Amino acid sequence: MNAPKPASPPVLQLEDLVRRRAGRPAVRQLSLTLQAGQVLGLLGVNGAGKSTTLAMIAGVLLPDSGSIRLQGGDFLEHPELAARAIGWLPEAAPLWPELTVREHLDAHARLRGIRGAAVVQARDAVLERLELNDLARRLAGVLSQGQRQRLGLACALLHRPALLVLDEPANALDPVQVAALRKLLRELASDGTAVILSTHQLTEVTAVCDRVAILHEGTLRYDAPLAADQHAALEKTFFDIAVNGRAQAA
Ligand SMILES: Nc1ncnc2c1ncn2[C@@H]1O[C@H](COP(=O)(O)OP(=O)(O)OP(=O)(O)O)[C@@H](O)[C@H]1O
């Protein structure tokens, strides 16, 4: 008889993450696990610690203590794991104004270790997916905010990461592009990509996420699956935590 196949490790495991900023705790003892194909919405009021959490997951900010495992590997000991496994879109996509859209994608491909014909393949796929073909030769410095956001997302997706980390991804997008982003995230999730996104928009969470976590003053106060049609319940939980610091019984 064949031995049962071992289950894949979670895409992301945070254990007791702590990070102080400007001498004050920004994230406290944060633990959570994300599986392939899950879309987690990270909510919280301004200053709750969302961006700090995402920056630690993306590897651009070191935790003071705690551990981060990516696909089972210790990410803090092997930061190179992030280049392969993570696609990261910070709050404002970091772009070089003097490079074209296409040059950005080529540069990102090389940074991710993609070489030769695979560069063109990866670049063309995201140009198509993010509807950037018409802008391929345009300089990033003259793109509109929404177009910059789409280019940032294309850079994050280029190497088909196992985990996509998005800080306010719908910022500056028009309603047509918001709908396209929702569809894209659902498609990625059904292909097994894990997504963690922070947002202030509860509607974004109810539209695309199957799980929601709420941070308050750096502490994880809520983490639960989100079924369809739960917008009203989520709104109540969010405001309970934002105003009283904890969820009230239904
Ligand atoms: N660069 C920084 N230097 C010092 N303190 C910072 C810095 N960035 C954030 N902080 C502090 O860390 C805490 C958490 O901020 P963070 O940006 O993670 O929250 P957030 O939930 O993403 O907020 P927002 O919704 O406003 O973007 C806040 O108290 C903030 O003042």
The ligand as an SDF file (V2000), in Angstrom:
LIG
                    3D

 31 33  0  0  0  0  0  0  0  0999 V2000
    8.0420   54.5490    9.4570 N   0  0  0  0  0  0  0  0  0  0  0  0
    7.5440   54.5770   10.6860 C   0  0  0  0  0  0  0  0  0  0  0  0
    8.2570   55.0880   11.7140 N   0  0  0  0  0  0  0  0  0  0  0  0
    7.7470   55.0920   12.9700 C   0  0  0  0  0  0  0  0  0  0  0  0
    6.5440   54.6230   13.2950 N   0  0  0  0  0  0  0  0  0  0  0  0
    5.7970   54.1250   12.3240 C   0  0  0  0  0  0  0  0  0  0  0  0
    6.2480   54.0730   10.9630 C   0  0  0  0  0  0  0  0  0  0  0  0
    5.2820   53.5130   10.2030 N   0  0  0  0  0  0  0  0  0  0  0  0
    4.2640   53.2250   11.0610 C   0  0  0  0  0  0  0  0  0  0  0  0
    4.5750   53.5920   12.3090 N   0  0  0  0  0  0  0  0  0  0  0  0
    3.7160   53.4470   13.5060 C   0  0  0  0  0  0  0  0  0  0  0  0
    3.4080   52.0510   13.6300 O   0  0  0  0  0  0  0  0  0  0  0  0
    2.0410   51.8860   14.0240 C   0  0  0  0  0  0  0  0  0  0  0  0
    1.3400   50.9730   13.0100 C   0  0  0  0  0  0  0  0  0  0  0  0
    1.3210   51.6550   11.7480 O   0  0  0  0  0  0  0  0  0  0  0  0
    0.9060   50.9230   10.4020 P   0  0  0  0  0  0  0  0  0  0  0  0
    1.3040   51.8390    9.2840 O   0  0  0  0  0  0  0  0  0  0  0  0
    1.4200   49.5520   10.4060 O   0  0  0  0  0  0  0  0  0  0  0  0
   -0.6880   50.8800   10.5700 O   0  0  0  0  0  0  0  0  0  0  0  0
   -1.8110   50.6500    9.4580 P   0  0  0  0  0  0  0  0  0  0  0  0
   -2.8360   49.7700   10.1060 O   0  0  0  0  0  0  0  0  0  0  0  0
   -1.2110   50.1840    8.1940 O   0  0  0  0  0  0  0  0  0  0  0  0
   -2.3810   52.1220    9.2970 O   0  0  0  0  0  0  0  0  0  0  0  0
   -3.0670   52.8420    8.0070 P   0  0  0  0  0  0  0  0  0  0  0  0
   -4.4070   52.1970    7.8530 O   0  0  0  0  0  0  0  0  0  0  0  0
   -3.1760   54.2640    8.4510 O   0  0  0  0  0  0  0  0  0  0  0  0
   -2.1570   52.6660    6.8270 O   0  0  0  0  0  0  0  0  0  0  0  0
    1.4360   53.2790   14.1090 C   0  0  0  0  0  0  0  0  0  0  0  0
    1.4380   53.6720   15.4600 O   0  0  0  0  0  0  0  0  0  0  0  0
    2.3790   54.1420   13.3120 C   0  0  0  0  0  0  0  0  0  0  0  0
    2.4280   55.4540   13.8250 O   0  0  0  0  0  0  0  0  0  0  0  0
  1  2  1  0
  2  3  1  0
  2  7  2  0
  3  4  2  0
  4  5  1  0
  5  6  2  0
  6  7  1  0
  6 10  1  0
  7  8  1  0
  8  9  2  0
  9 10  1  0
 10 11  1  0
 11 12  1  0
 11 30  1  0
 12 13  1  0
 13 14  1  0
 13 28  1  0
 14 15  1  0
 15 16  1  0
 16 17  2  0
 16 18  1  0
 16 19  1  0
 19 20  1  0
 20 21  2  0
 20 22  1  0
 20 23  1  0
 23 24  1  0
 24 25  2  0
 24 26  1  0
 24 27  1  0
 28 29  1  0
 28 30  1  0
 30 31  1  0
M  END
$$$$
